[in-house]
Amino acid sequence: MAGLLLTACASSSKITRLAGEDHLSSAERRKFNYYFLEANRMKHQGKNDAAFDLLRKAVSVDTASAPVRYELANYYLRLGRPNLALEYLQGASRVDPDNYWYGMMEAHLLHNLNMSEKAIDVYQNLSLHYPEKPEIHYSMADVFTQLNRPVEAIGALNKLEENMGVMEPITLEKHRLYMLLNEPDNAFAEIRKLIAAYPNNFQYQILLGDLYLNAGMLPEARVAYDQAAEVEPDNVYLLVSRANYYNSIGDIAASNELVRNALVNEKLDVETKIDILTGYLTTILQKKESVADADSLFTTILDQHPQVSEVHGLYAEFLLAVERFDEAREQLGYAVDLNPNEKRLWMQLLGVAMKKENWKDVVDVTRSALLYFPDQPEFYLYKGVGHSMAEEPQQALETYLEALQRIDQRNVQMISDLWGQVGDVYHKMNDNVKAYEAYDEALKYNEKNIGVLNNYSYFLSLDKSDLSKAERMSGMAVKLEPNNSTYLDTYAWVYFQQGNYMLARFYIQSAINNGGDKSPEILEHYGDILFMDGQVEEALKQWEKALELGSESKMLPRKIETKTYIAE
């Protein structure tokens, strides 16, 4: 990539070499000039294919032409043939070994092709002819660094500094390299040199303290910050740095106070505030007594930056963590209004609606989100769930079918889930034929869709239809999640419908042992299985437990009253 950026200056600088090549006849010279100049004209018109063909014709006439070889090298780079590009480029450099553009491109290409030692040779040759060119020393330092030769990298950076003067990026890189060499005195001497070069730049004194802090040199960091405080004690960035220092020495109270002072300071840019807030949230949530302080802090920051969606989003994250869902919903509403193209915010807003089981809100949020993300299947999926839970099966069905029209066909997992939802809706609409067709379609895309396997097998068992297929699918679900009480209950119920009460009792007891004793439906099934297995008194106990847990089964009271299993 770097080599391609050099094309603009090279061909014009070498156009004078078109004439004077003694080895060409007059006719060959005219032909060569035509091809080369026409290639440049095509290039400037954006007709690169034509330009490339003309350059190849030109080089066939004059194989030693450096400008043509250079241009062809660039084209071969674009075609993804770097080795051929290097061959042409080295040919150009042999003709004109001191050319800056040829050399720079050759060195870049050699380095990219893992021939870094040869790249250094080229850079060093160029530095002899162009000592004033900073790009040479910068590139050479980069290569030395990547070769893990920090001493030579520092030498190249020193040459760069001689040309450009003391500059922050150069200084910081030299500091990093000296630290890598375990020479902290030299490393921090570079930073002090930067401070001396720019005595009016207060930030470099803070930078010195930050670098000491990052190196674990806490006393030195304290001295640097104290010196900065003598000049500008209320500098907001100094407050942040000193907060980090106090946090490092374990004085959390002092650190938090400085953080709060920085966050409410109007001089601190909002991006830095967001960075600080992101980390500070964890500290706030660890102390319940800090919740009121957090509210006050966010209120102040929002007064200063009411139009920044990230601040509203962070406040919402805090409110969600302390389970103040209505207030979180409000803040997320502001955030999505300010930044509707941020999918994460919509998902958080949707999560609040799902948490509160506010199905109308689920539908409203997903409908709005789909205006900005019309091809995101997750929003269709949740919109359909919202409609379904709100007892709007037709709208749910239309939502899922629209999603299936839009979804990327490579997203087989989501396609399977959507077909599974279609099946659930059809079952709710008492159309089991279409429900089972949808489930079959879901399993075509993902044969291990565990939710579909469970629902499909359970509904078949209720219908007492194709129980062998139900057994196979339910068995796969249990194999995939052997400790899931719901799937174990389904498996038990399939065996119950087959009249295999021994296996039915085995799996229903597994369901009970895996948390099913909290489910009135599983307990009722347990009682049904026990009754059919001849254990009437034990069956009655399980039915009564199910009733105590709030079972809504219409048949359960009659079972208890008559002490008899009654099929629904």
C-alpha positions in Angstrom: 0.0 0.0 0.0 2.7 2.5 0.9 4.4 2.0 -2.4 1.3 2.9 -4.4 1.3 6.3 -2.8 4.5 7.2 -4.5 3.3 7.0 -8.1 2.3 10.6 -8.5 5.7 12.2 -8.3 7.9 9.6 -10.0 6.8 9.5 -13.6 6.9 13.3 -14.0 10.3 13.6 -12.4 11.7 11.0 -14.9 9.9 12.1 -18.1 13.2 13.7 -19.2 14.6 10.2 -19.6 12.3 9.5 -22.4 14.8 10.9 -24.9 18.5 10.1 -25.1 18.4 6.3 -24.8 21.2 5.5 -27.3 20.3 1.9 -27.7 17.0 2.6 -29.4 16.6 3.4 -33.1 14.6 6.5 -34.1 11.6 4.3 -35.1 11.8 2.4 -31.7 12.1 5.7 -29.9 8.9 7.1 -31.6 7.0 3.9 -30.8 8.2 3.9 -27.2 7.3 7.5 -26.7 3.8 6.9 -28.2 3.1 3.9 -25.9 4.5 5.6 -22.8 2.8 9.0 -23.3 -0.5 7.4 -24.3 -0.3 5.2 -21.2 0.0 8.3 -19.0 -3.0 9.9 -20.8 -5.1 6.8 -20.2 -4.0 6.7 -16.6 -5.1 10.3 -16.0 -8.5 9.5 -17.6 -8.9 6.6 -15.2 -8.6 3.9 -17.8 -6.1 1.8 -16.0 -6.6 -1.4 -18.0 -5.7 0.4 -21.2 -2.8 2.2 -19.4 -1.4 -1.1 -18.2 -1.5 -2.7 -21.6 0.3 0.3 -23.2 3.0 0.2 -20.5 3.6 -3.5 -21.2 4.0 -2.6 -24.9 6.4 0.2 -24.0 8.6 -2.0 -21.8 8.7 -4.6 -24.7 10.3 -1.8 -26.8 12.7 -0.5 -24.1 13.3 -3.1 -21.5 15.6 -0.8 -19.6 13.2 2.1 -19.2 13.2 2.9 -15.4 10.0 5.1 -15.5 8.0 2.3 -17.3 9.3 -0.3 -14.9 8.3 1.9 -12.0 4.8 2.4 -13.3 4.4 -1.3 -14.0 5.5 -2.1 -10.5 2.6 -0.1 -9.2 0.1 -1.9 -11.4 1.4 -5.3 -10.4 1.0 -4.3 -6.7 -2.6 -3.5 -7.4 -3.0 -6.8 -9.0 -1.7 -8.5 -5.9 1.5 -9.7 -7.4 4.2 -8.1 -5.2 7.0 -10.3 -6.2 6.6 -9.3 -9.8 6.3 -5.7 -8.8 9.6 -6.0 -6.9 11.3 -7.4 -9.9 10.2 -4.5 -12.1 11.1 -2.0 -9.4 14.6 -3.4 -8.8 15.1 -3.1 -12.6 14.2 0.6 -12.4 16.6 1.1 -9.4 19.5 -0.5 -11.3 19.0 2.0 -14.1 18.6 4.9 -11.6 20.0 3.8 -8.2 19.8 7.2 -6.6 16.2 7.9 -7.4 14.3 8.8 -4.2 10.9 7.5 -5.3 12.2 4.2 -6.7 14.2 3.6 -3.6 11.4 4.4 -1.1 9.0 2.1 -2.9 11.6 -0.7 -3.2 12.4 -0.5 0.5 8.7 -0.5 1.5 8.1 -3.5 -0.7 11.2 -5.4 0.5 10.0 -4.9 4.1 6.5 -6.1 3.3 7.9 -9.2 1.6 9.9 -10.0 4.8 13.3 -8.9 3.3 13.9 -6.2 5.9 17.7 -6.4 5.9 17.7 -5.6 2.2 15.2 -2.8 2.9 17.6 -1.3 5.4 20.4 -1.3 2.8 18.1 0.6 0.4 17.1 3.2 3.1 20.8 3.7 4.2 21.8 4.3 0.6 18.9 6.8 0.2 19.9 8.6 3.5 23.4 9.3 2.0 21.8 11.0 -1.0 18.8 12.6 0.8 19.9 13.3 4.4 17.2 16.0 4.7 14.3 13.6 3.9 12.6 12.8 7.2 10.5 9.9 5.7 13.7 7.9 5.2 14.7 8.0 8.8 11.2 7.4 10.0 10.7 4.4 7.8 14.1 3.0 8.8 13.3 3.4 12.5 10.1 1.5 11.9 11.9 -1.4 10.2 14.5 -1.5 13.0 11.8 -1.5 15.6 10.0 -4.4 13.9 13.3 -6.3 13.7 13.6 -5.8 17.5 16.7 -3.7 17.1 15.8 -0.7 19.4 19.3 0.8 19.5 19.5 1.2 15.8 15.8 2.4 15.8 16.8 5.1 18.3 19.7 6.1 16.0 17.4 6.6 13.1 15.0 8.6 15.2 17.9 10.8 16.3 18.6 11.5 12.7 14.9 12.3 12.2 15.0 14.7 15.2 18.1 16.5 13.7 16.0 17.3 10.7 12.7 18.1 12.3 13.5 19.2 15.8 12.1 17.9 19.1 8.6 16.6 18.4 6.2 14.7 20.6 5.7 11.6 18.4 9.5 11.1 18.0 10.1 11.7 21.7 7.4 9.2 22.8 8.8 6.5 20.5 12.3 7.1 21.8 11.0 6.9 25.4 9.2 3.6 24.6 12.4 2.2 23.0 14.6 3.2 26.0 12.1 1.6 28.4 12.2 -1.5 26.2 16.0 -1.4 26.7 15.5 -1.0 30.5 17.1 2.4 30.4 14.6 4.5 32.3 17.0 7.4 32.9 17.5 7.9 29.2 13.7 7.3 28.6 12.7 10.1 31.0 15.5 12.4 29.8 13.7 12.4 26.5 10.5 13.6 28.1 12.3 16.3 30.0 14.0 17.4 26.8 10.5 17.7 25.3 9.4 19.8 28.3 12.5 22.1 27.8 11.7 22.5 24.1 8.1 23.5 24.8 8.1 25.2 28.3 4.7 26.7 27.7 3.0 23.4 27.0 1.7 22.5 30.4 0.5 19.1 29.2 4.0 17.7 28.8 4.6 18.1 32.5 1.4 16.0 33.1 2.6 13.6 30.5 5.9 13.1 32.4 3.9 12.2 35.5 1.6 9.8 33.5 4.6 8.0 32.1 6.2 7.6 35.5 2.9 6.3 36.8 2.6 3.8 33.9 6.1 2.6 34.7 5.2 2.0 38.3 7.6 4.8 39.5 5.1 6.3 41.9 7.3 8.7 43.9 8.6 10.2 40.6 5.0 10.5 39.3 4.0 12.3 42.5 6.9 14.8 42.1 5.9 15.5 38.5 2.3 16.1 39.4 3.2 18.3 42.3 5.4 20.4 40.0 2.5 20.7 37.5 0.1 21.7 40.3 2.5 24.6 41.2 1.7 26.1 37.8 -2.0 25.2 37.3 -3.4 23.3 40.3 -7.0 23.2 39.0 -6.1 21.9 35.5 -8.8 19.4 34.8 -6.5 16.9 33.1 -4.1 17.1 36.0 -7.1 16.2 38.2 -7.7 13.1 36.2 -4.0 12.1 36.3 -3.8 12.6 40.0 -6.9 10.6 40.5 -5.2 7.7 38.7 -2.2 8.2 41.0 -4.2 8.0 44.2 -6.0 5.0 42.9 -2.6 3.3 42.3 -1.5 3.9 45.9 -4.8 2.6 47.2 -6.3 6.0 48.3 -9.7 5.3 46.7 -11.5 8.1 48.5 -9.1 10.8 47.3 -9.2 9.2 43.8 -13.0 9.3 43.7 -13.1 12.9 44.8 -10.7 14.0 42.1 -12.7 12.0 39.5 -15.9 13.6 40.5 -14.3 17.1 40.4 -13.0 16.4 36.9 -16.3 15.0 35.7 -18.3 18.1 36.7 -15.7 20.5 35.3 -17.0 22.1 32.2 -13.4 22.4 30.8 -13.0 18.6 30.5 -14.0 17.4 27.0 -17.0 15.1 26.8 -15.0 12.2 25.2 -12.6 12.1 28.2 -15.6 12.3 30.6 -17.2 9.3 28.8 -13.9 7.3 29.1 -13.7 8.1 32.8 -17.4 7.4 33.5 -17.2 4.0 31.8 -14.6 2.9 34.3 -16.1 4.8 37.2 -19.4 3.0 36.9 -17.9 -0.1 38.3 -16.6 1.8 41.4 -20.0 3.4 41.9 -21.9 0.1 41.8 -19.6 -1.6 44.3 -20.8 0.9 46.9 -24.5 1.1 47.5 -24.1 4.4 49.4 -22.6 5.9 46.2 -25.9 5.6 44.3 -27.2 9.0 45.3 -23.9 10.6 44.4 -24.0 8.9 41.0 -27.5 10.4 40.3 -26.2 13.8 41.2 -23.1 13.3 39.1 -25.0 12.2 36.0 -27.5 15.0 36.4 -24.7 17.5 36.4 -23.0 16.0 33.4 -26.3 15.7 31.5 -27.0 19.4 32.2 -23.6 20.1 30.6 -24.0 17.7 27.7 -27.7 17.1 27.0 -27.2 16.2 23.4 -24.5 13.5 23.8 -26.2 10.1 23.5 -23.2 8.2 25.1 -23.8 10.0 28.4 -27.5 9.1 28.4 -26.5 5.5 27.5 -24.0 5.3 30.4 -26.6 6.6 32.8 -29.1 4.0 31.5 -26.5 1.3 32.1 -26.2 2.5 35.7 -29.9 2.6 36.2 -30.3 -0.9 34.7 -27.7 -2.2 37.2 -29.6 -0.9 40.1 -32.9 -2.2 38.6 -34.5 1.2 38.0 -36.0 0.1 34.8 -38.5 2.9 34.1 -35.7 5.6 34.4 -33.4 3.5 32.3 -36.1 3.3 29.7 -36.3 7.1 29.7 -32.6 7.6 29.3 -32.3 5.0 26.5 -35.2 6.8 24.8 -33.2 10.0 24.8 -30.1 8.1 23.6 -31.8 6.5 20.6 -33.4 9.8 19.6 -29.9 11.4 19.6 -28.2 8.5 17.9 -30.8 6.2 16.2 -28.1 4.4 14.1 -26.5 2.8 17.2 -27.9 -0.7 17.2 -26.6 -1.4 20.7 -28.9 1.3 22.2 -32.0 -0.2 20.5 -31.1 -3.7 21.9 -30.8 -2.2 25.4 -34.1 -0.5 25.0 -35.6 -3.7 23.8 -34.1 -5.5 26.8 -35.9 -3.2 29.2 -39.2 -3.9 27.5 -38.6 -7.6 27.6 -37.6 -7.5 31.2 -40.8 -5.8 32.2 -42.8 -8.0 29.9 -44.3 -4.9 28.3 -45.2 -6.5 25.0 -46.7 -3.3 23.5 -43.4 -1.6 24.2 -41.5 -4.5 22.7 -43.6 -4.1 19.5 -43.2 -0.3 19.5 -39.4 -0.4 20.1 -38.8 -3.0 17.4 -41.0 -1.2 14.9 -39.0 2.0 15.4 -35.7 0.1 15.3 -36.6 -1.5 11.9 -36.9 2.0 10.4 -33.1 2.2 10.8 -32.2 -1.5 10.6 -34.7 -3.0 8.1 -32.5 -6.1 7.4 -31.7 -7.0 11.0 -33.6 -10.3 11.8 -33.3 -9.9 15.6 -35.7 -7.0 15.6 -38.2 -9.0 13.5 -37.9 -11.9 15.9 -38.6 -9.8 19.0 -41.3 -7.9 17.2 -43.0 -11.2 16.5 -42.6 -12.3 20.1 -44.1 -9.1 21.2 -47.2 -9.6 19.0 -47.5 -13.2 20.0 -47.3 -12.5 23.7 -49.8 -9.7 23.2 -52.2 -12.3 21.7 -51.8 -10.9 18.2 -50.9 -14.1 16.4 -51.7 -12.8 12.9 -49.4 -9.8 13.3 -46.7 -12.1 14.7 -47.0 -14.4 11.7 -46.8 -11.5 9.2 -43.7 -10.2 11.1 -41.9 -13.6 10.9 -42.7 -14.2 7.3 -41.5 -10.7 6.3 -38.2 -11.5 8.2 -37.8 -14.7 6.2 -38.1 -12.7 3.0 -35.4 -10.2 4.0 -32.9 -12.4 5.8 -29.5 -13.4 4.4 -29.9 -17.0 3.4 -26.5 -17.8 4.9 -27.8 -17.1 8.3 -29.3 -20.6 8.7 -29.5 -20.4 12.5 -31.8 -17.4 12.5 -33.8 -18.8 9.6 -34.4 -21.9 11.6 -35.4 -19.9 14.7 -37.8 -17.8 12.6 -39.5 -20.9 11.1 -39.7 -22.3 14.7 -41.6 -19.1 15.7 -43.9 -19.5 12.7 -44.6 -23.0 13.9 -45.4 -21.8 17.4 -47.8 -19.2 16.0 -49.6 -21.6 13.8 -50.0 -23.9 16.8 -51.4 -21.1 18.9 -53.9 -20.5 16.0 -54.8 -24.2 16.2 -53.5 -25.0 12.8 -51.2 -27.9 13.6 -50.8 -29.0 9.9 -49.1 -25.7 9.1 -47.3 -25.7 12.5 -45.7 -29.0 11.8 -44.8 -27.9 8.2 -43.0 -24.9 9.7 -41.2 -27.0 12.3 -40.0 -29.4 9.5 -38.7 -26.3 7.6 -36.9 -25.1 10.7 -35.2 -28.4 11.2 -34.0 -28.4 7.5 -31.9 -25.4 8.4 -30.8 -26.6 11.8 -31.5 -30.1 12.8 -30.3 -29.4 16.3 -32.6 -26.4 16.9 -33.4 -27.5 20.5 -36.4 -25.3 21.0 -38.1 -26.6 17.8 -37.2 -30.2 18.7 -38.8 -29.8 22.1 -42.0 -28.0 21.0 -42.5 -30.2 17.9 -42.2 -33.4 19.9 -44.4 -32.1 22.7 -47.2 -31.0 20.4 -47.0 -34.3 18.6 -47.3 -36.1 21.9 -50.4 -34.1 22.8 -51.9 -35.1 19.5 -50.8 -38.7 20.0 -49.5 -38.4 16.5 -46.3 -39.9 15.1 -45.0 -40.7 18.5 -41.9 -42.4 17.2 -40.9 -39.1 15.5 -41.7 -37.3 18.7 -39.5 -39.7 20.7 -36.6 -39.3 18.3 -36.7 -35.5 18.4 -37.3 -35.2 22.1 -34.4 -37.6 22.7 -32.1 -35.4 20.7 -33.1 -32.4 22.7 -32.3 -34.2 26.0 -29.0 -35.4 24.5 -28.1 -31.8 23.7 -29.2 -30.5 27.2 -29.4 -33.5 29.5 -30.1 -31.4 32.6 -33.0 -29.2 31.3 -36.1 -30.0 33.2 -38.4 -28.8 30.4 -36.8 -31.1 27.8 -36.8 -34.1 30.3 -40.5 -33.5 31.0 -41.3 -33.6 27.3 -39.3 -36.8 26.8 -41.2 -38.3 29.8 -44.5 -37.2 28.4 -43.8 -38.8 25.0 -43.1 -42.1 26.7 -46.3 -41.6 28.8 -48.3 -41.3 25.6 -46.7 -44.4 24.3 -47.7 -46.3 27.4 -44.1 -46.8 28.5 -44.6 -45.7 32.1 -41.3 -47.1 33.4 -39.2 -44.8 31.1 -41.7 -42.0 31.6 -41.2 -42.2 35.4 -37.4 -42.3 35.0 -37.3 -39.1 32.9 -39.9 -37.2 34.9 -38.0 -37.9 38.1 -34.9 -36.6 36.3 -36.9 -33.5 35.4 -37.9 -33.1 39.1 -34.3 -33.5 40.2 -33.2 -30.7 37.8 -35.6 -28.0 39.1 -38.9 -29.4 37.8 -40.2 -29.4 41.4 -40.9 -25.7 41.0 -43.0 -26.2 37.9 -46.8 -26.9 38.4 -47.0 -28.4 34.9 -44.1 -30.8 35.5 -45.5 -31.8 38.9 -48.9 -32.5 37.3 -47.2 -34.7 34.7 -45.4 -36.4 37.5 -48.7 -37.2 39.2 -50.2 -38.4 35.9 -47.3 -40.8 35.3 -47.4 -42.1 38.9 -51.1 -42.7 38.7 -50.8 -44.8 35.5 -47.9 -46.6 37.1 -50.3 -47.7 39.9 -49.0 -45.2 42.6 -52.3 -43.4 43.3 -51.4 -41.8 46.7 -48.1 -40.5 45.4 -49.8 -39.2 42.3 -52.3 -37.3 44.5 -49.5 -35.7 46.5 -47.9 -34.4 43.2 -51.2 -33.1 41.9 -51.8 -31.2 45.2 -48.3 -29.7 45.0 -49.0 -28.5 41.5 -52.2 -26.9 42.6 -50.4 -25.1 45.5 -47.8 -23.7 43.0 -50.6 -22.0 41.1 -51.4 -24.5 38.3 -53.9 -23.1 35.8 -54.8 -26.6 34.6 -58.6 -27.0 34.2 -58.4 -30.7 34.8 -56.2 -30.7 37.9 -58.9 -30.0 40.5 -61.0 -32.8 39.1 -58.1 -35.2 39.2 -57.6 -34.4 42.9 -61.3 -34.6 43.7 -61.8 -37.9 41.9 -58.3 -39.2 42.6 -58.2 -40.3 39.0 -56.2 -39.4 35.9 -58.3 -37.5 33.4 -56.9 -36.8 29.9 -57.3 -33.3 28.6 
